[in-house]
Amino acid sequence: MPFSVYILYSVKKNKYYIGFTGDDIEERLRKHNSHHGGFTGGLGDWTIVYIELFTTKAEAKKREAQIKNWKSRKMI
């Protein structure tokens, strides 16, 4: 099963969200856009702006951490 590292963007928040999943990426986006607690919950306007595919969970987690460590909107 492939793993995805993805970046979401919300116009309402003007923020990015970085994550990874082993689930179908469209299903994961649906969950982010549902009404739940947490950073991505309640807005419903998250869109996928970037995806990378990996063959292992370890590779995906490493790449997610690398992107999160940039802490720069320009890099993202």
MOPAC internal coordinates of N, CA, C and O (Angstrom, degrees):
PM7 1SCF
backbone

  N    0.0000 0     0.00 0     0.00 0    0    0    0
  C    1.4530 1     0.00 0     0.00 0    1    0    0
  C    1.5305 1   108.72 1     0.00 0    2    1    0
  O    1.2310 1   119.87 1   -48.88 1    3    2    1
  N    1.3242 1   117.85 1   131.12 1    3    2    1
  C    1.4693 1   119.70 1   178.28 1    5    3    2
  C    1.5340 1   111.48 1   -77.29 1    6    5    3
  O    1.2310 1   121.23 1   -25.25 1    7    6    5
  N    1.3003 1   115.26 1   154.75 1    7    6    5
  C    1.4598 1   122.79 1   175.91 1    9    7    6
  C    1.5150 1   108.05 1  -115.28 1   10    9    7
  O    1.2310 1   120.75 1   -35.66 1   11   10    9
  N    1.3223 1   116.16 1   144.34 1   11   10    9
  C    1.4575 1   121.60 1  -177.92 1   13   11   10
  C    1.5176 1   110.72 1  -117.94 1   14   13   11
  O    1.2310 1   120.89 1   -43.84 1   15   14   13
  N    1.3141 1   115.90 1   136.16 1   15   14   13
  C    1.4640 1   122.14 1   166.15 1   17   15   14
  C    1.5183 1   104.24 1  -103.37 1   18   17   15
  O    1.2310 1   120.70 1   -47.98 1   19   18   17
  N    1.3139 1   116.26 1   132.02 1   19   18   17
  C    1.4610 1   119.20 1  -174.79 1   21   19   18
  C    1.5232 1   111.22 1  -137.46 1   22   21   19
  O    1.2310 1   121.80 1   -24.73 1   23   22   21
  N    1.3161 1   114.15 1   155.27 1   23   22   21
  C    1.4588 1   121.31 1   174.45 1   25   23   22
  C    1.5185 1   106.93 1  -122.79 1   26   25   23
  O    1.2310 1   121.18 1   -52.99 1   27   26   25
  N    1.3328 1   115.35 1   127.01 1   27   26   25
  C    1.4567 1   122.23 1   176.61 1   29   27   26
  C    1.5176 1   108.78 1  -107.33 1   30   29   27
  O    1.2310 1   120.99 1   -24.84 1   31   30   29
  N    1.3369 1   115.71 1   155.16 1   31   30   29
  C    1.4616 1   120.72 1   175.91 1   33   31   30
  C    1.5178 1   108.85 1  -133.22 1   34   33   31
  O    1.2310 1   120.90 1   -41.31 1   35   34   33
  N    1.3401 1   115.89 1   138.69 1   35   34   33
  C    1.4602 1   122.73 1   175.63 1   37   35   34
  C    1.5247 1   109.06 1  -116.35 1   38   37   35
  O    1.2310 1   120.55 1   -57.60 1   39   38   37
  N    1.3183 1   116.56 1   122.40 1   39   38   37
  C    1.4653 1   121.23 1   176.50 1   41   39   38
  C    1.5301 1   109.97 1   -66.98 1   42   41   39
  O    1.2310 1   120.46 1   138.36 1   43   42   41
  N    1.3328 1   116.73 1   -41.64 1   43   42   41
  C    1.4712 1   120.84 1  -178.09 1   45   43   42
  C    1.5222 1   111.99 1   -60.71 1   46   45   43
  O    1.2310 1   120.44 1   138.69 1   47   46   45
  N    1.3388 1   116.77 1   -41.31 1   47   46   45
  C    1.4706 1   120.96 1   179.97 1   49   47   46
  C    1.5191 1   112.48 1   -90.09 1   50   49   47
  O    1.2310 1   120.56 1   161.12 1   51   50   49
  N    1.3356 1   116.54 1   -18.88 1   51   50   49
  C    1.4644 1   122.29 1  -172.01 1   53   51   50
  C    1.5336 1   109.39 1    53.71 1   54   53   51
  O    1.2310 1   121.52 1  -133.50 1   55   54   53
  N    1.3282 1   114.69 1    46.50 1   55   54   53
  C    1.4685 1   122.07 1  -177.37 1   57   55   54
  C    1.5202 1   110.14 1  -134.30 1   58   57   55
  O    1.2310 1   121.78 1   -22.47 1   59   58   57
  N    1.3370 1   114.20 1   157.53 1   59   58   57
  C    1.4511 1   122.56 1   173.59 1   61   59   58
  C    1.5204 1   109.39 1  -106.83 1   62   61   59
  O    1.2310 1   120.98 1   -27.01 1   63   62   61
  N    1.3262 1   115.72 1   152.99 1   63   62   61
  C    1.4575 1   122.37 1   173.99 1   65   63   62
  C    1.5202 1   107.03 1  -130.76 1   66   65   63
  O    1.2310 1   120.28 1   -48.58 1   67   66   65
  N    1.3223 1   117.06 1   131.42 1   67   66   65
  C    1.4586 1   122.84 1  -179.69 1   69   67   66
  C    1.5216 1   108.26 1  -114.19 1   70   69   67
  O    1.2310 1   120.62 1   -48.56 1   71   70   69
  N    1.3242 1   116.41 1   131.44 1   71   70   69
  C    1.4484 1   120.05 1   179.89 1   73   71   70
  C    1.5184 1   111.81 1  -153.66 1   74   73   71
  O    1.2310 1   121.28 1    -2.89 1   75   74   73
  N    1.3336 1   115.16 1   177.11 1   75   74   73
  C    1.4603 1   120.22 1   173.68 1   77   75   74
  C    1.5157 1   108.68 1  -140.35 1   78   77   75
  O    1.2310 1   121.13 1   -23.98 1   79   78   77
  N    1.3226 1   115.44 1   156.02 1   79   78   77
  C    1.4536 1   120.66 1  -178.78 1   81   79   78
  C    1.5201 1   111.10 1  -154.81 1   82   81   79
  O    1.2310 1   121.45 1   -24.54 1   83   82   81
  N    1.3058 1   114.84 1   155.46 1   83   82   81
  C    1.4516 1   121.99 1   170.84 1   85   83   82
  C    1.5184 1   109.94 1  -103.41 1   86   85   83
  O    1.2310 1   120.44 1   176.15 1   87   86   85
  N    1.3353 1   116.77 1    -3.85 1   87   86   85
  C    1.4576 1   122.71 1   178.21 1   89   87   86
  C    1.5272 1   110.09 1   -81.09 1   90   89   87
  O    1.2310 1   121.21 1    -9.66 1   91   90   89
  N    1.3106 1   115.29 1   170.34 1   91   90   89
  C    1.4585 1   121.58 1   171.55 1   93   91   90
  C    1.5285 1   107.99 1   -59.91 1   94   93   91
  O    1.2310 1   120.10 1   -48.29 1   95   94   93
  N    1.3240 1   117.41 1   131.71 1   95   94   93
  C    1.4644 1   121.57 1  -173.51 1   97   95   94
  C    1.5327 1   111.86 1   -64.26 1   98   97   95
  O    1.2310 1   119.60 1   144.97 1   99   98   97
  N    1.3120 1   118.38 1   -35.03 1   99   98   97
  C    1.4674 1   120.85 1   178.61 1  101   99   98
  C    1.5334 1   111.05 1   -68.39 1  102  101   99
  O    1.2310 1   120.53 1   143.40 1  103  102  101
  N    1.3243 1   116.58 1   -36.60 1  103  102  101
  C    1.4623 1   120.50 1   176.58 1  105  103  102
  C    1.5250 1   110.21 1   -67.53 1  106  105  103
  O    1.2310 1   120.41 1   140.66 1  107  106  105
  N    1.3218 1   116.82 1   -39.34 1  107  106  105
  C    1.4687 1   120.40 1   178.26 1  109  107  106
  C    1.5196 1   110.65 1   -64.04 1  110  109  107
  O    1.2310 1   120.32 1   138.56 1  111  110  109
  N    1.3300 1   116.99 1   -41.44 1  111  110  109
  C    1.4679 1   120.84 1   177.44 1  113  111  110
  C    1.5259 1   110.33 1   -62.25 1  114  113  111
  O    1.2310 1   120.29 1   138.12 1  115  114  113
  N    1.3201 1   117.05 1   -41.88 1  115  114  113
  C    1.4620 1   120.66 1   177.95 1  117  115  114
  C    1.5298 1   110.69 1   -57.89 1  118  117  115
  O    1.2310 1   120.47 1   138.33 1  119  118  117
  N    1.3346 1   116.71 1   -41.67 1  119  118  117
  C    1.4697 1   120.82 1   178.85 1  121  119  118
  C    1.5245 1   111.17 1   -65.01 1  122  121  119
  O    1.2310 1   120.36 1   138.73 1  123  122  121
  N    1.3357 1   116.92 1   -41.27 1  123  122  121
  C    1.4685 1   119.59 1   177.82 1  125  123  122
  C    1.5234 1   111.05 1   -62.36 1  126  125  123
  O    1.2310 1   120.19 1   144.59 1  127  126  125
  N    1.3226 1   117.25 1   -35.41 1  127  126  125
  C    1.4546 1   121.37 1  -177.17 1  129  127  126
  C    1.5228 1   113.70 1   -86.97 1  130  129  127
  O    1.2310 1   120.13 1  -178.96 1  131  130  129
  N    1.3327 1   117.35 1     1.04 1  131  130  129
  C    1.4612 1   120.29 1   177.67 1  133  131  130
  C    1.5283 1   109.18 1   -81.86 1  134  133  131
  O    1.2310 1   121.48 1   -12.14 1  135  134  133
  N    1.3093 1   114.77 1   167.86 1  135  134  133
  C    1.4696 1   120.25 1  -179.67 1  137  135  134
  C    1.5214 1   109.13 1   -85.52 1  138  137  135
  O    1.2310 1   121.01 1   -83.53 1  139  138  137
  N    1.3332 1   115.67 1    96.47 1  139  138  137
  C    1.4625 1   122.21 1   178.34 1  141  139  138
  C    1.5272 1   107.42 1  -140.35 1  142  141  139
  O    1.2310 1   120.59 1   -11.97 1  143  142  141
  N    1.3174 1   116.47 1   168.03 1  143  142  141
  C    1.4569 1   120.50 1   176.47 1  145  143  142
  C    1.5166 1   109.64 1   -74.55 1  146  145  143
  O    1.2310 1   120.39 1   -14.65 1  147  146  145
  N    1.3039 1   116.87 1   165.35 1  147  146  145
  C    1.4522 1   120.16 1   176.92 1  149  147  146
  C    1.5172 1   112.67 1   108.98 1  150  149  147
  O    1.2310 1   121.22 1    -1.65 1  151  150  149
  N    1.3061 1   115.28 1   178.35 1  151  150  149
  C    1.4634 1   122.46 1  -172.68 1  153  151  150
  C    1.5247 1   113.03 1   -60.22 1  154  153  151
  O    1.2310 1   119.87 1   138.52 1  155  154  153
  N    1.3205 1   117.85 1   -41.48 1  155  154  153
  C    1.4631 1   119.73 1  -175.47 1  157  155  154
  C    1.5213 1   113.65 1   -94.78 1  158  157  155
  O    1.2310 1   119.73 1   173.96 1  159  158  157
  N    1.3030 1   118.11 1    -6.04 1  159  158  157
  C    1.4637 1   121.15 1  -175.19 1  161  159  158
  C    1.5096 1   113.98 1   -75.66 1  162  161  159
  O    1.2310 1   121.55 1   -31.20 1  163  162  161
  N    1.3306 1   114.64 1   148.80 1  163  162  161
  C    1.4562 1   120.89 1   170.06 1  165  163  162
  C    1.5106 1   117.03 1    90.01 1  166  165  163
  O    1.2310 1   118.72 1   161.42 1  167  166  165
  N    1.3116 1   120.04 1   -18.58 1  167  166  165
  C    1.4627 1   120.21 1  -177.17 1  169  167  166
  C    1.5181 1   112.81 1   -90.15 1  170  169  167
  O    1.2310 1   120.74 1   133.84 1  171  170  169
  N    1.3168 1   116.19 1   -46.16 1  171  170  169
  C    1.4519 1   120.52 1   177.82 1  173  171  170
  C    1.5121 1   115.28 1    75.24 1  174  173  171
  O    1.2310 1   119.62 1  -166.72 1  175  174  173
  N    1.3404 1   118.34 1    13.28 1  175  174  173
  C    1.4704 1   119.35 1  -178.61 1  177  175  174
  C    1.5271 1   113.44 1  -117.46 1  178  177  175
  O    1.2310 1   120.06 1  -164.87 1  179  178  177
  N    1.3235 1   117.49 1    15.13 1  179  178  177
  C    1.4610 1   120.32 1  -179.60 1  181  179  178
  C    1.5237 1   110.28 1   -67.92 1  182  181  179
  O    1.2310 1   120.72 1   -44.57 1  183  182  181
  N    1.3172 1   116.23 1   135.43 1  183  182  181
  C    1.4600 1   121.56 1   176.15 1  185  183  182
  C    1.5241 1   108.80 1  -127.35 1  186  185  183
  O    1.2310 1   120.91 1   -30.29 1  187  186  185
  N    1.3250 1   115.87 1   149.71 1  187  186  185
  C    1.4606 1   121.17 1   177.85 1  189  187  186
  C    1.5205 1   108.10 1   -79.98 1  190  189  187
  O    1.2310 1   120.93 1   -54.84 1  191  190  189
  N    1.3454 1   115.83 1   125.16 1  191  190  189
  C    1.4660 1   119.71 1   177.45 1  193  191  190
  C    1.5197 1   112.50 1  -111.70 1  194  193  191
  O    1.2310 1   120.25 1   168.33 1  195  194  193
  N    1.3521 1   117.13 1   -11.67 1  195  194  193
  C    1.4664 1   119.96 1  -179.07 1  197  195  194
  C    1.5232 1   109.74 1  -162.40 1  198  197  195
  O    1.2310 1   120.90 1   -38.60 1  199  198  197
  N    1.3375 1   115.88 1   141.40 1  199  198  197
  C    1.4677 1   121.86 1   176.67 1  201  199  198
  C    1.5239 1   108.78 1  -141.39 1  202  201  199
  O    1.2310 1   120.92 1   -41.47 1  203  202  201
  N    1.3399 1   115.84 1   138.53 1  203  202  201
  C    1.4656 1   123.06 1   169.68 1  205  203  202
  C    1.5191 1   107.09 1  -126.83 1  206  205  203
  O    1.2310 1   120.16 1   -40.13 1  207  206  205
  N    1.3234 1   117.30 1   139.87 1  207  206  205
  C    1.4599 1   122.14 1   179.28 1  209  207  206
  C    1.5179 1   110.91 1  -105.80 1  210  209  207
  O    1.2310 1   121.07 1   -37.26 1  211  210  209
  N    1.3523 1   115.55 1   142.74 1  211  210  209
  C    1.4633 1   122.58 1   180.00 1  213  211  210
  C    1.5184 1   108.90 1  -135.24 1  214  213  211
  O    1.2310 1   120.80 1   -24.62 1  215  214  213
  N    1.3185 1   116.08 1   155.38 1  215  214  213
  C    1.4661 1   119.93 1  -179.69 1  217  215  214
  C    1.5227 1   112.53 1   -88.03 1  218  217  215
  O    1.2310 1   119.70 1   158.54 1  219  218  217
  N    1.3390 1   118.17 1   -21.46 1  219  218  217
  C    1.4657 1   119.89 1   179.86 1  221  219  218
  C    1.5260 1   111.05 1  -126.15 1  222  221  219
  O    1.2310 1   121.80 1   -26.18 1  223  222  221
  N    1.3178 1   114.16 1   153.82 1  223  222  221
  C    1.4632 1   121.02 1   177.77 1  225  223  222
  C    1.5279 1   110.28 1   -63.37 1  226  225  223
  O    1.2310 1   120.09 1   140.63 1  227  226  225
  N    1.3239 1   117.43 1   -39.37 1  227  226  225
  C    1.4667 1   121.47 1  -178.92 1  229  227  226
  C    1.5270 1   111.34 1   -60.98 1  230  229  227
  O    1.2310 1   120.10 1   137.94 1  231  230  229
  N    1.3347 1   117.42 1   -42.06 1  231  230  229
  C    1.4658 1   120.68 1   178.56 1  233  231  230
  C    1.5283 1   110.68 1   -63.90 1  234  233  231
  O    1.2310 1   120.67 1   137.63 1  235  234  233
  N    1.3245 1   116.32 1   -42.37 1  235  234  233
  C    1.4662 1   120.85 1  -179.14 1  237  235  234
  C    1.5284 1   111.10 1   -64.88 1  238  237  235
  O    1.2310 1   120.45 1   135.96 1  239  238  237
  N    1.3402 1   116.75 1   -44.04 1  239  238  237
  C    1.4670 1   120.10 1   179.12 1  241  239  238
  C    1.5239 1   111.48 1   -63.31 1  242  241  239
  O    1.2310 1   120.62 1   141.18 1  243  242  241
  N    1.3208 1   116.41 1   -38.82 1  243  242  241
  C    1.4642 1   120.77 1   179.10 1  245  243  242
  C    1.5316 1   110.79 1   -64.25 1  246  245  243
  O    1.2310 1   120.61 1   136.85 1  247  246  245
  N    1.3260 1   116.45 1   -43.15 1  247  246  245
  C    1.4682 1   120.25 1  -179.77 1  249  247  246
  C    1.5229 1   110.78 1   -68.69 1  250  249  247
  O    1.2310 1   120.04 1   140.16 1  251  250  249
  N    1.3325 1   117.54 1   -39.84 1  251  250  249
  C    1.4643 1   120.80 1   177.27 1  253  251  250
  C    1.5300 1   109.83 1   -58.59 1  254  253  251
  O    1.2310 1   120.39 1   133.15 1  255  254  253
  N    1.3282 1   116.86 1   -46.85 1  255  254  253
  C    1.4671 1   121.28 1   179.73 1  257  255  254
  C    1.5283 1   110.88 1   -61.97 1  258  257  255
  O    1.2310 1   120.36 1   139.78 1  259  258  257
  N    1.3205 1   116.92 1   -40.22 1  259  258  257
  C    1.4603 1   120.42 1   179.00 1  261  259  258
  C    1.5274 1   110.75 1   -60.79 1  262  261  259
  O    1.2310 1   120.24 1   133.30 1  263  262  261
  N    1.3188 1   117.14 1   -46.70 1  263  262  261
  C    1.4694 1   120.57 1  -179.89 1  265  263  262
  C    1.5203 1   110.63 1   -64.63 1  266  265  263
  O    1.2310 1   119.95 1   136.30 1  267  266  265
  N    1.3275 1   117.69 1   -43.70 1  267  266  265
  C    1.4649 1   121.14 1   179.95 1  269  267  266
  C    1.5223 1   111.39 1   -62.57 1  270  269  267
  O    1.2310 1   119.80 1   147.32 1  271  270  269
  N    1.3089 1   117.99 1   -32.68 1  271  270  269
  C    1.4569 1   121.25 1  -179.70 1  273  271  270
  C    1.5275 1   113.30 1   -72.84 1  274  273  271
  O    1.2310 1   119.93 1   164.83 1  275  274  273
  N    1.3199 1   117.73 1   -15.17 1  275  274  273
  C    1.4679 1   119.81 1   176.98 1  277  275  274
  C    1.5221 1   111.04 1   -62.32 1  278  277  275
  O    1.2310 1   120.43 1   140.22 1  279  278  277
  N    1.3342 1   116.79 1   -39.78 1  279  278  277
  C    1.4674 1   122.90 1   179.86 1  281  279  278
  C    1.5183 1   112.33 1    49.29 1  282  281  279
  O    1.2310 1   120.55 1  -141.35 1  283  282  281
  N    1.3060 1   116.55 1    38.65 1  283  282  281
  C    1.4587 1   121.36 1  -177.77 1  285  283  282
  C    1.5198 1   109.90 1  -141.55 1  286  285  283
  O    1.2310 1   120.43 1   -55.33 1  287  286  285
  N    1.3065 1   116.79 1   124.67 1  287  286  285
  C    1.4605 1   120.65 1   177.72 1  289  287  286
  C    1.5319 1   110.95 1   -63.54 1  290  289  287
  O    1.2310 1   120.44 1   147.56 1  291  290  289
  N    1.3333 1   116.77 1   -32.44 1  291  290  289
  C    1.4603 1   119.98 1   179.61 1  293  291  290
  C    1.5267 1   110.74 1   -65.73 1  294  293  291
  O    1.2310 1   120.18 1   137.01 1  295  294  293
  N    1.3257 1   117.26 1   -42.99 1  295  294  293
  C    1.4547 1   120.60 1   178.79 1  297  295  294
  C    1.5253 1   111.04 1   -66.72 1  298  297  295
  O    1.2310 1   120.79 1   138.17 1  299  298  297
  N    1.3315 1   116.09 1   -41.83 1  299  298  297
  C    1.4583 1   119.86 1  -179.86 1  301  299  298
  C    1.5104 1   108.85 1   -66.86 1  302  301  299
  O    1.2310 1   120.10 1   180.00 1  303  302  301

